[in-house]
Amino acid sequence: MNVFEFVLLGLASFRLTRLIVFDKVTEIIRRPFHEVFEETLPDGTVEEFIHIKGTGLKKWIGELLSCYWCTGIWATAFLYILYEHYFPVSEPLILIFGIAGLASIIETCVIKILN
């Protein structure tokens, strides 16, 4: 693996992890394991909190899906195994997630500069 592929895989892992843990589109995956509560704070801001549902395996999956670092390990392992053993299948997936990961970092930087 060269440096470019390493960085691309890192960006792809970053984006896949954020997709699983935070994005609205994957909320349907988290819903069986999380209950989301909103609380209005004294300063008027609204903050979301999650409660992990169930026990045993269901609770373990809920904990995993609520932990960016934990999910990141598994997402990275998944992409790396695809990269090593099924490159023709993984190449477009890694490219898409890698480019999307870089785009999300750029977007975050632009928002911070403009605000």
C-alpha positions in Angstrom: 0.0 0.0 0.0 1.5 3.4 -1.0 1.0 6.7 0.9 -1.9 7.8 -1.4 -3.8 4.6 -0.9 -3.2 4.8 2.9 -4.5 8.4 3.0 -7.5 7.5 0.8 -8.4 4.5 3.0 -8.1 6.8 6.0 -10.5 9.3 4.5 -12.9 6.6 3.4 -12.9 5.1 6.9 -13.5 8.6 8.4 -16.5 9.1 6.1 -18.0 5.6 6.5 -17.7 5.9 10.3 -19.4 9.3 10.4 -22.1 8.0 8.1 -22.9 5.1 10.4 -22.6 7.0 13.7 -24.0 10.5 13.0 -25.8 10.9 9.6 -29.6 11.1 9.4 -29.7 8.8 6.5 -28.5 5.9 8.6 -30.7 6.7 11.6 -32.8 3.7 10.5 -29.9 1.4 11.3 -29.4 3.0 14.8 -33.1 3.2 15.7 -33.5 -0.4 17.0 -30.6 0.2 19.4 -31.0 3.9 20.4 -33.7 6.1 21.8 -33.0 9.7 21.1 -34.1 12.5 23.6 -34.0 16.2 23.1 -33.4 18.6 26.0 -33.6 22.4 25.9 -30.8 23.8 27.9 -31.1 27.0 30.0 -29.4 29.0 27.2 -32.1 27.9 24.8 -30.0 25.5 22.8 -31.4 22.0 22.1 -29.1 19.1 22.7 -29.7 15.5 21.7 -29.0 12.6 24.1 -29.3 8.9 23.4 -30.3 6.0 25.6 -29.0 2.6 24.6 -31.9 0.1 24.4 -31.9 -3.5 25.5 -29.4 -5.9 27.1 -26.8 -8.3 25.9 -26.0 -8.3 22.2 -28.6 -5.5 21.5 -27.0 -3.3 24.1 -23.5 -4.1 22.8 -24.5 -3.1 19.2 -26.1 0.1 20.6 -22.9 0.9 22.5 -20.9 0.3 19.3 -23.1 2.5 17.2 -22.9 5.3 19.7 -19.1 5.3 19.9 -17.3 7.0 17.0 -14.0 5.4 17.9 -15.4 1.9 18.3 -17.3 2.0 15.0 -14.3 3.5 13.3 -12.2 0.4 14.1 -14.8 -1.9 12.6 -15.4 0.4 9.6 -11.7 0.6 8.9 -11.3 -3.2 9.3 -14.2 -3.7 6.8 -12.8 -1.4 4.2 -9.2 -2.8 4.6 -10.4 -6.4 4.2 -12.3 -5.4 1.1 -9.2 -3.6 -0.2 -6.9 -6.5 0.4 -9.2 -9.3 -0.8 -11.8 -7.8 -3.1 -10.1 -4.8 -4.7 -12.3 -4.6 -7.8 -15.3 -4.3 -5.6 -13.7 -2.1 -3.0 -12.0 0.4 -5.3 -15.0 2.5 -6.2 -16.4 2.3 -2.7 -13.1 3.5 -1.2 -12.8 6.2 -3.8 -16.3 7.5 -3.2 -16.0 7.5 0.6 -12.5 8.9 0.4 -13.5 11.8 -1.8 -16.6 12.4 0.3 -14.5 12.4 3.5 -12.1 15.0 2.0 -15.1 17.1 0.8 -16.6 17.0 4.3 -13.4 18.2 5.9 -13.1 21.0 3.3 -16.8 22.0 4.0 -16.1 22.1 7.8 -13.1 24.3 7.2 -15.0 26.7 4.9 -17.8 27.0 7.4 -15.4 27.8 10.2 -13.6 30.4 8.1 -16.9 32.1 7.0 -18.3 32.2 10.6 
